Amino acid sequence: MTTLATPTEVRARSPRTRGISNMHFKSATTGVATKTMRNELNRLVQTVSDPNAKRVFDVEMQSFFYLFTRYLAERAKSHELDWDRIKSPAADQIVPYDKLPTVTSPDALDKLAVLKVNGGLGTSMGMTGAKSALEVKDDMTFLDLTVRQIEHLNTTHRVDVPLILMTSFNTHEDTLRIIKKYANQQLRITTFNQSRYPRILKETLLPAPTTANDDKKSWYPPGHGDLYNALLHSGVLDQLIAEGKEYLFVSNSDNLGAVVDQQILQHMIDSQAEFIMEVTDKTKADVKGGTLIDYDGQVRLLEIAQVPSEHVEDFKSVRKFKIFNTNNIWINLKALKRIMENEGMDLEIIINPKTTDDGQAVIQLETAAGAAVKHFKGAHGVNVPRSRFLPVKSCSDLLLIKSDIYSLKHGQLVINPKRMFENTPVIKLGDHFKKIQQFQTRFKKIPQIIELDHLTVTGDVYFGRNVTLRGTVIVVANEGQRIDIPDGCILENRLLSGNLTMTDL
């Protein structure tokens, strides 16, 4: 019979679980919660009949249990960052992109692998499957574009850069089905599944599922910080090292700006940094993004969820925190193996409260991949151009990508040379455009926006074919009204309101 170890037993077996002995529980309830959770997880493990599946599930529950005990200990200590010790990063902790080497060796690419975090469902955009299957440009999906980019890299430089996809239990089957169409492409694709952790019932601190096969809604993927655990336990980390790969470029599958950059790779080799995080200058749209800080002389990632409520406005301000994390990360694989097997990796816990469909309050304990920065030697940020951060999180983002602002070259987005301004237009589409299906219905064809600065659309609005938008355009259909912008219409510096009057801005 497999049983989950006590914290002491886990510590004896696994170097990754250091720190448990230092837990000083302030109340008996914490000890009770630990014991009860361990019993419940043991019971869950027993619901798996297949011995191999049971062993894998047991390892997963061990990792979850360790995260849970850390959460209880931190909660008992009211553990939070001391705001007065937080400083902006020092000059040597952030390297400007224009200071990187311009001479690069294609040989370095043979030591590289590319990993896309591919666990998202795109539910906020009304999708039901893997978000990476969304068509974003010229009938190509996120995944199509990534495959095309890496294939071009491999054929141009005669190298073998593999693509690795970290899926979640939500997207794994979908992803396996999708990648079959790339069977004849010039690249190798490896997939592995990140952990599946039980949601925690807020009131009782017990796991939401009652068996290992419980419905998906009882489980969650524990954030992209799980990358390191999942790479190790899946065997993919060892496989990459055995193949002679030394560097891993990690990014979110929905960031269309995250392409392989040989200058950053060369800088990593030259500087012998074990970890590089790409950061970029903050704008008003990025106030919630995590940022690099100097904490007692050490580079660390600070996420908004870790910020005490009285300092949230400071965190959002551009004065103290001028940059944010793009989640494009470069990792030395041998260093990662050393850390995972020796000192372990304790990433800051992000508490994500959720409410289930039936109204139950649950907690998800998550971690962020960038938080690993503090564990690596020589880790630092590289301040990259904004063009390396082009995520598609909403239909407003999608409109920009689908428009004439961008064209494609070997799967990479290229800004239209006719665009006179370096920055891209600000686009804000209202709730009527929130879901993909609504978005597709409301645009007969994507408008021409090469000369657009700002677009705001709210209410029941439809766009005809060959519409051109220039300058600042605001379209507001009031409650109960509908606006149809006719085919061939040109709107330049216009406010269009519910009674269809046009006002020059």
C-alpha positions in Angstrom: 0.0 0.0 0.0 1.3 3.5 -0.9 1.0 6.1 1.7 2.0 9.8 1.7 5.0 10.4 3.9 4.9 12.7 6.9 6.9 16.0 6.3 9.9 14.4 8.2 9.9 11.3 6.0 9.6 13.4 2.9 12.5 15.5 4.0 14.7 12.5 4.6 13.9 11.2 1.1 13.9 14.3 -1.0 16.3 17.2 -1.0 13.7 19.3 -2.7 11.6 19.4 0.5 14.1 21.3 2.7 12.7 23.8 5.1 9.9 21.8 6.6 11.9 21.3 9.8 11.9 25.0 10.3 8.2 25.2 10.5 7.0 26.6 13.8 3.2 26.1 13.9 1.5 28.8 15.9 -1.6 26.8 16.5 -2.7 23.3 16.9 -5.1 23.7 14.0 -2.2 23.9 11.5 -0.9 20.5 12.7 -4.5 19.0 12.5 -4.9 20.4 9.0 -1.6 18.8 7.9 -2.5 15.5 9.3 -6.1 15.5 7.9 -4.8 16.5 4.4 -2.2 13.7 4.5 -4.9 11.2 5.4 -7.2 12.5 2.6 -4.4 12.4 0.0 -3.5 8.8 1.1 -7.1 7.9 0.5 -7.1 9.5 -2.9 -4.0 7.6 -3.9 -5.7 4.3 -2.9 -8.5 5.0 -5.5 -6.0 4.4 -8.3 -5.9 0.7 -9.2 -3.2 0.6 -12.0 0.2 0.2 -10.2 2.1 2.5 -12.7 -0.6 5.2 -12.6 -0.7 4.9 -8.8 3.0 5.5 -8.5 2.9 8.6 -10.8 -0.2 10.0 -8.9 1.5 9.4 -5.6 4.5 11.5 -6.6 2.2 14.2 -7.8 0.3 14.2 -4.4 3.7 14.2 -2.5 4.6 17.5 -4.4 1.2 18.9 -3.7 1.4 18.0 0.0 4.7 19.7 0.4 3.3 22.9 -1.2 0.3 22.7 1.1 2.4 22.3 4.3 4.5 25.3 3.1 1.3 27.3 2.7 0.1 26.4 6.2 3.4 27.3 7.7 3.6 30.7 5.9 0.0 31.4 6.9 0.8 30.6 10.5 3.8 33.0 10.4 1.8 35.7 8.5 4.9 35.5 6.2 5.2 38.4 3.7 7.9 40.5 2.1 9.2 43.5 4.1 8.3 46.3 1.8 11.1 48.6 3.1 13.7 46.1 1.9 12.5 46.1 -1.7 14.6 48.1 -4.1 14.6 48.7 -7.8 17.1 46.3 -9.5 20.7 47.5 -9.7 22.2 48.4 -13.1 24.1 45.0 -13.4 20.9 43.1 -12.7 19.2 44.3 -15.9 21.1 44.3 -19.1 19.8 46.5 -22.0 19.1 44.6 -25.2 21.2 46.9 -27.3 24.3 46.0 -25.2 24.0 42.3 -26.3 26.5 40.7 -28.7 25.8 41.3 -32.3 28.1 38.4 -33.4 26.4 35.1 -32.8 27.4 31.5 -33.6 24.8 29.2 -35.2 26.6 26.4 -33.3 24.9 27.7 -30.1 21.5 26.8 -31.6 22.4 23.1 -31.5 22.5 23.3 -27.7 19.0 24.9 -27.5 15.5 23.5 -27.0 12.3 25.6 -27.0 9.5 25.0 -24.6 6.0 26.5 -24.9 3.7 26.6 -21.9 0.6 25.1 -23.5 -1.8 24.5 -20.7 -4.3 27.3 -21.2 -7.9 26.8 -22.4 -8.7 30.3 -23.6 -12.0 30.2 -21.6 -11.9 34.0 -21.1 -12.3 34.2 -24.9 -15.1 31.7 -25.0 -13.0 28.8 -26.2 -13.4 25.2 -25.0 -10.2 23.6 -26.3 -6.5 24.4 -26.2 -5.9 28.1 -26.7 -2.9 27.4 -28.9 -5.4 26.0 -31.5 -6.9 29.4 -32.1 -6.4 30.9 -35.6 -4.6 34.2 -35.1 -3.2 35.2 -38.5 -3.6 34.2 -42.1 -5.6 31.0 -41.0 -2.7 29.9 -38.9 -2.9 29.0 -35.2 -0.5 29.9 -32.3 1.0 26.4 -32.7 1.3 26.6 -36.5 3.3 29.9 -36.2 5.6 28.4 -33.5 6.2 25.2 -35.7 6.9 27.4 -38.8 9.4 29.6 -36.8 11.4 26.7 -35.5 11.3 24.7 -38.7 12.7 27.8 -40.5 15.5 28.0 -37.8 16.4 24.4 -38.3 16.5 24.4 -42.1 18.3 27.8 -42.3 21.1 26.9 -39.9 21.0 23.1 -40.3 20.5 22.6 -36.6 18.1 20.5 -34.5 16.1 22.7 -32.1 13.3 20.5 -30.7 9.9 21.9 -29.6 8.6 20.9 -26.3 5.0 21.5 -25.2 4.0 21.5 -21.6 0.3 20.7 -21.5 -2.2 20.6 -18.7 -4.8 17.9 -18.1 -7.2 20.4 -19.8 -5.2 20.6 -23.0 -3.2 17.3 -23.3 -5.6 15.2 -25.4 -6.3 18.2 -27.6 -2.6 19.0 -28.2 -1.8 15.4 -29.1 -4.5 15.4 -31.7 -3.3 18.7 -33.1 0.4 17.9 -33.4 -0.3 14.9 -35.7 -0.5 17.3 -38.6 3.1 18.3 -38.1 4.4 14.7 -38.6 6.2 15.7 -41.9 7.7 19.0 -40.6 11.5 19.5 -40.0 11.3 19.4 -36.2 10.8 17.1 -33.3 7.9 17.7 -31.0 7.8 16.3 -27.4 4.9 16.8 -25.1 4.6 16.3 -21.4 1.8 16.9 -18.9 2.2 19.4 -16.0 1.0 18.4 -12.5 -2.7 18.0 -11.6 -3.3 19.2 -8.1 -6.6 18.9 -6.1 -8.4 22.2 -5.4 -8.7 22.9 -1.6 -12.0 23.6 0.0 -11.6 26.9 1.7 -13.7 26.2 4.7 -12.4 22.8 5.6 -8.9 22.9 4.0 -9.7 19.4 2.5 -9.2 18.3 -1.1 -12.2 18.9 -3.3 -12.0 15.5 -5.2 -13.0 12.3 -3.5 -11.4 10.0 -6.0 -8.5 10.3 -8.4 -11.0 10.1 -11.3 -13.2 12.9 -10.1 -14.4 15.5 -12.5 -11.9 18.0 -14.0 -13.5 20.9 -12.0 -12.1 19.4 -8.8 -8.5 19.8 -10.0 -6.2 22.5 -11.3 -2.8 22.9 -13.0 -0.6 24.7 -10.4 0.7 27.6 -12.6 3.8 27.7 -14.9 6.1 27.5 -11.8 5.3 23.8 -11.9 7.4 23.6 -15.0 10.6 22.6 -13.1 8.9 19.8 -11.2 7.1 18.5 -14.3 10.3 18.6 -16.4 12.1 16.6 -13.8 9.4 14.0 -13.1 8.4 13.5 -16.7 12.0 12.5 -17.6 12.1 15.3 -20.2 14.9 17.2 -18.4 17.2 14.1 -18.4 16.3 13.4 -22.0 17.3 16.9 -23.1 20.6 16.7 -21.3 21.3 13.3 -22.8 20.8 14.8 -26.2 23.4 17.4 -25.5 21.0 20.3 -25.0 22.3 22.9 -22.6 19.8 25.8 -22.8 16.0 26.0 -22.7 14.0 28.9 -24.0 10.6 29.0 -22.3 7.6 31.2 -23.2 3.8 31.2 -23.1 2.2 29.7 -26.2 0.0 32.8 -26.6 2.9 35.3 -26.7 3.5 35.8 -30.4 6.6 38.0 -29.9 8.5 35.2 -28.1 10.7 33.9 -30.9 14.2 32.4 -30.6 16.7 35.3 -30.3 20.3 34.3 -31.0 21.7 37.5 -29.4 20.1 36.6 -26.0 21.3 33.0 -26.4 24.9 34.2 -27.1 24.8 36.6 -24.2 23.8 33.7 -21.9 26.7 31.7 -23.1 29.2 34.6 -22.8 28.0 35.8 -19.4 27.7 32.2 -18.1 24.3 33.2 -16.5 22.3 30.2 -15.5 19.0 32.0 -15.8 17.8 35.0 -17.9 14.4 36.7 -17.6 13.3 38.9 -20.5 11.7 42.1 -19.1 10.4 45.1 -21.0 9.3 48.6 -20.1 6.0 49.0 -18.3 3.1 50.9 -19.8 -0.3 51.6 -18.3 -1.5 48.3 -19.7 1.1 46.3 -17.7 0.6 47.6 -14.2 -0.3 44.1 -12.9 2.6 42.3 -14.4 5.3 40.8 -12.1 8.6 42.7 -11.8 12.2 42.0 -10.9 13.3 43.5 -7.6 16.5 43.7 -5.5 15.7 42.1 -2.1 18.7 42.2 0.2 21.0 42.2 -2.7 19.4 39.3 -4.4 17.3 39.4 -7.7 13.8 38.2 -7.1 10.4 38.2 -8.9 7.6 40.2 -7.2 4.1 39.3 -8.3 1.1 41.5 -7.5 -0.4 38.7 -5.4 2.5 39.0 -3.0 2.1 42.8 -2.5 0.5 44.0 0.8 -2.8 45.8 0.0 -1.5 49.2 1.2 1.4 49.0 -1.3 -0.5 47.9 -4.4 -0.6 51.4 -5.9 3.2 51.7 -5.4 3.6 48.4 -7.2 1.5 49.6 -10.2 3.4 52.8 -10.4 6.1 53.2 -13.1 8.3 55.3 -10.9 9.7 52.5 -8.7 9.1 49.5 -10.9 9.8 50.5 -14.5 9.9 47.0 -16.0 7.8 43.8 -15.9 8.4 40.1 -16.6 7.4 39.0 -20.1 7.6 35.3 -19.0 10.2 34.7 -21.7 12.8 32.8 -19.7 16.2 31.2 -20.6 17.4 28.4 -18.4 20.7 26.4 -18.2 19.5 22.8 -18.1 22.5 21.4 -16.2 22.1 24.1 -13.5 18.4 23.3 -13.3 19.2 19.6 -12.7 21.7 20.5 -10.0 19.2 22.7 -8.2 16.3 20.3 -8.4 18.4 17.4 -7.1 20.4 19.2 -4.4 19.1 22.3 -2.8 15.5 22.1 -4.2 13.3 24.9 -5.5 11.0 26.7 -3.1 9.0 29.2 -5.2 6.8 31.8 -3.6 3.3 30.5 -3.2 0.5 32.4 -5.0 -2.9 31.9 -3.4 -5.6 31.9 -6.1 -9.1 31.9 -4.6 -11.8 30.6 -6.9 -15.5 29.8 -6.7 -16.8 26.6 -8.3 -19.9 26.4 -10.6 -21.9 25.2 -7.6 -20.8 28.2 -5.5 -18.2 26.5 -3.3 -15.1 28.6 -2.3 -11.9 26.9 -3.1 -8.2 27.7 -3.0 -5.6 27.0 -5.7 -1.9 27.1 -4.6 0.2 28.2 -7.6 3.7 29.3 -8.4 5.3 31.4 -11.1 8.2 30.2 -13.3 10.1 33.5 -13.0 10.3 33.1 -9.2 13.1 30.6 -9.8 15.4 33.5 -10.6 16.7 33.6 -7.0 18.0 30.0 -7.2 20.4 30.4 -10.2 23.9 31.7 -10.3 24.4 34.9 -12.3 20.7 35.2 -12.9 19.6 38.6 -14.3 17.1 40.4 -16.6 17.5 41.5 -20.2 15.4 44.6 -21.1 14.0 43.6 -24.5 12.0 45.6 -27.0 8.3 45.5 -26.6 8.0 43.5 -29.9 9.0 40.4 -27.9 5.9 40.7 -25.8 2.8 40.3 -28.0 0.3 38.2 -25.9 -3.2 37.5 -27.1 -5.3 37.5 -23.9 -8.5 39.0 -25.4 -10.3 39.7 -28.6 -8.9 43.3 -28.5 -5.4 41.8 -28.7 -6.6 39.5 -31.5 -7.9 42.4 -33.6 -4.5 44.0 -33.5 -2.7 40.8 -34.6 -5.2 40.0 -37.4 -5.0 43.6 -38.8 -2.8 45.1 -41.4 -0.4 46.4 -38.7 1.4 43.0 -38.9 2.4 40.6 -41.7 4.0 37.1 -41.3 7.6 36.1 -42.3 8.5 32.5 -41.6 5.8 32.3 -38.9 7.1 35.5 -37.2 5.0 38.7 -36.9 6.6 41.7 -38.7 5.3 45.2 -38.2 4.1 46.9 -41.4 6.7 49.3 -42.7 3.9 51.7 -43.6 3.1 52.2 -40.0 4.5 55.6 -39.2 4.6 55.2 -35.4 6.7 52.7 -33.5 4.0 51.9 -30.9 0.9 49.9 -31.8 -2.6 51.3 -31.5 -4.5 51.0 -28.2 -7.7 48.8 -28.8 -10.5 48.4 -26.3 -13.4 46.3 -27.4 -16.4 46.0 -25.0 -18.2 43.0 -23.6 -20.2 42.4 -26.9 -16.8 41.4 -28.4 -15.6 39.3 -25.5 -16.0 35.8 -27.0 -14.4 34.6 -30.2 -17.8 33.8 -31.8 -19.1 37.3 -31.1 -15.9 38.8 -32.4 -16.2 36.9 -35.7 -19.8 37.8 -36.1 -19.3 41.5 -35.5 -16.5 42.0 -38.0 -17.4 41.0 -41.6 -13.7 41.8 -42.3 -10.9 43.1 -40.1 -10.7 46.9 -40.6 -7.6 48.6 -41.9 -5.9 50.3 -39.0 -2.4 51.2 -40.2 -3.0 54.8 -39.2 -5.1 54.2 -36.0 -3.9 55.5 -32.6 -6.8 54.5 -30.4 -10.1 52.5 -30.8 -12.8 52.1 -28.2 -16.0 50.2 -29.0 -18.8 49.5 -26.6 -22.3 48.2 -27.1 -24.1 46.4 -30.0 -21.8 47.4 -32.9 -21.2 45.6 -36.2 -18.4 46.4 -38.8 -18.9 46.0 -42.5 -16.2 45.1 -45.1 -13.3 47.4 -46.0 -13.7 49.8 -43.1 -10.8 52.1 -42.4 -10.1 53.5 -39.0 -7.6 56.4 -38.5 -6.5 58.5 -35.5 -8.8 58.2 -32.5 -12.1 56.4 -33.1 -14.8 55.8 -30.4 -18.0 53.9 -31.1 -20.6 53.8 -28.4 -24.0 52.1 -28.9 -26.2 52.8 -25.9 -28.5 50.3 -24.3 -31.1 49.0 -26.7 -29.4 50.6 -29.7 -27.4 49.0 -32.5 -24.7 50.6 -34.8 -23.8 49.1 -38.1 -20.7 50.7 -39.7 -21.3 50.3 -43.4 -19.0 48.7 -46.0 -16.2 51.0 -47.2 -16.7 53.5 -44.4 -13.7 55.7 -43.3 -13.7 56.9 -39.7 -11.0 59.4 -38.8 -10.9 61.0 -35.4 -14.6 60.3 -34.9 -16.9 59.7 -32.0 -19.9 57.7 -33.1 -22.7 57.5 -30.6 -26.0 55.6 -30.2 -28.1 58.0 -32.3 -25.6 57.6 -35.2 -24.3 61.1 -35.1 -20.7 61.5 -36.1 -18.6 64.0 -34.1 -15.1 65.1 -35.0 -12.6 64.6 -32.2 
